[in-house]
Amino acid sequence: MSDCLFCKIIAGEIPSKNVYDDEYTYAFEDIDPKAPTHVLVVPKRHIRGLKEAEAEDAEIIGRCHLAAAEIARQRNIENSYRTVLNVGPGSGQSVFHLHVHLLGGRGLKWPPG
């Protein structure tokens, strides 16, 4: 999608701090981190968000979570991290390209609030 910030990042049109890249996903450091590790994992194919996802998107959504798990292992936080999908502006979603937040490297309280 030509006007999507994350599509532009994936295409290399906008710089990012890349931490993971495979055939299906691209991950980069969040520019406003909420934890010592705050990485965004995005599918390379544009999906507006979780509420717009369809059954055929299940595999790529799973691959985003598997990429997050791999990044957590690489950063030695595999025993304490969180993945988050925000859905809609009321939850904090500001870029409408599905993305998984990987948060870790500090204690994470529940409920997250």
C-alpha positions in Angstrom: 0.0 0.0 0.0 1.7 3.2 -1.2 0.7 5.5 1.7 1.4 3.0 4.5 4.3 3.9 6.8 5.2 0.3 7.5 5.0 -0.7 3.8 7.5 2.1 3.2 9.8 0.9 5.9 9.6 -2.7 4.6 10.4 -1.3 1.1 13.5 0.6 2.5 11.9 4.0 1.6 12.0 5.0 5.3 15.0 4.0 7.5 14.5 1.7 10.4 16.7 -0.2 12.8 16.2 -3.7 11.4 16.4 -6.6 13.9 14.9 -9.5 11.9 14.0 -10.2 8.3 12.7 -13.3 6.6 10.6 -14.2 3.6 7.3 -13.3 5.4 8.1 -10.8 8.1 10.2 -7.7 8.9 11.0 -6.5 12.5 12.5 -3.3 13.7 13.0 -1.3 16.8 10.0 0.9 18.0 11.0 4.6 17.8 9.2 5.2 21.1 10.0 2.1 23.2 8.0 1.2 26.2 10.5 -1.5 27.4 14.2 -2.2 26.9 13.1 -4.5 24.1 10.3 -3.0 22.1 10.3 -4.4 18.6 7.6 -4.3 16.0 7.1 -7.4 13.9 5.2 -6.8 10.7 4.0 -9.0 7.8 5.6 -8.0 4.5 2.2 -8.3 2.9 -0.1 -5.4 3.9 -2.9 -6.4 6.3 -4.7 -3.3 7.7 -5.2 -4.9 11.2 -6.4 -7.9 13.1 -10.1 -7.0 12.7 -9.6 -6.9 8.9 -7.6 -10.2 8.8 -9.2 -13.2 7.2 -8.7 -16.9 7.5 -6.0 -17.0 4.8 -4.0 -14.5 7.0 -3.7 -16.9 9.9 -0.4 -18.3 8.8 1.3 -14.9 8.5 -0.1 -13.7 11.8 1.4 -16.9 13.3 4.7 -16.2 11.6 4.8 -12.8 13.2 4.5 -14.4 16.6 7.2 -17.0 15.7 9.5 -14.2 14.6 8.9 -12.4 17.9 9.8 -15.6 19.8 13.0 -15.9 17.8 14.0 -12.3 18.6 13.2 -12.9 22.2 15.6 -15.9 22.2 18.3 -13.8 20.5 17.9 -11.2 23.2 17.9 -13.7 26.0 14.4 -12.6 27.2 12.7 -15.8 26.1 11.4 -16.5 29.6 9.7 -13.2 30.2 8.2 -11.2 27.3 4.9 -10.1 25.9 3.4 -9.9 22.4 0.7 -7.4 21.8 -1.6 -6.7 18.9 -3.5 -3.3 19.3 -6.8 -3.2 17.4 -8.1 0.3 16.6 -7.3 3.8 17.7 -8.9 3.2 21.2 -6.2 0.6 22.0 -3.4 2.8 20.7 -3.1 1.5 17.2 -1.7 4.5 15.1 -0.3 2.7 12.1 -2.9 0.6 10.2 -0.7 -2.2 9.1 -1.0 -5.2 11.3 2.0 -5.5 13.7 3.0 -7.4 16.8 4.7 -5.5 19.6 7.4 -7.6 21.3 8.0 -6.1 24.8 10.5 -7.4 27.3 13.7 -6.8 29.2 11.9 -5.6 32.4 9.1 -6.8 34.7 5.7 -6.8 33.0 2.7 -6.2 35.2 -0.8 -7.7 34.8 -3.2 -6.3 33.9 -1.3 -4.3 31.4 -3.8 -1.4 31.6 
